[in-house]
């Protein structure tokens, strides 16, 4: 027998248990990954998921927050959908979507189209300037704009300065203009966020695409439509989601500027939940409104994600 044959005969036969040990190690690594996620998952379930289920549970009761609750089933939901004041509040929130979401996205796209075509000096200054509303507390934003909308505020002073005295008014006290005035505060607050998202998205676009379009003789508009806009599809989806949620769940700006007035012209669901739960002692009804609002937000966000998804 040759030496080569002896070496082959003496070589250890691979054990069938070896792949199992390897698979066990792989499974252990996989479970170790879940252990890293576990603290955040526990925090999320404790402070988000469980309170949401508890809110849905409270919506089935007539409860003032102090005395013994009374089971009413779906009666609170029936009142939510039958009471015109509650329906109007949802309508006001949907109207604010145009000011908080659609207009800021259009402004952000316009600014990106102007700033991204050519490199300009001072881009960092522009980014800080437009993003500044995001780091200012919304309560401070509401107080500032309430002063600006006053009878002797900046808005009316500017109108008088250009000879438009007939257009001056108490903006936040006007039944026709109060809600659009509050909406423009949201436009100012959200436009910088949209612009920053879009500027970040433009930086990932291959510059050769712009060069190719320019060689074909495309102008600024065609370049934006054929190259920039398709590349920002994901960023537009994120901006639309964030701003739409901010509009539907708005509370801070409305509470500080108008408190839902004049009358109920600027009342939104978030303000209704606060009033019913903490002022009128109708916790169950407030919980029902919160559940309906949450379902509305989830439905709209799901629709946005479906419409803006990039995969076939």
Secondary structure, DSSP 4 states (H G I P E B T S, - for coil): --HHHHHHHHSPPPPTTHHHHHHHHHHHHHHHHHHHHHHHHHHHIIIIIHHHHHHHHHTTEE--SSS--EE-TTHHHHHHHH-HHHHHHHHHHHHHHIIIIIHHHHHHHHHHHHHHSS--TTHHHHHHHHHHHHHS-HHHHHHHHHHHTSTTSHHHHHHHHTT-GGG---GGG-TTTHHHHHHHHHHHHHHHHHHHHHHHHHTTS-HHHHHHHHHTT--HHHHIIIIIHHHTHHHHHHHHHHHHHHHHT--HHHHHHTTT-STTTT--HHHHHHHHHHTS--HHHHHHHHHHHHHHHHHHHHHHHHHH----
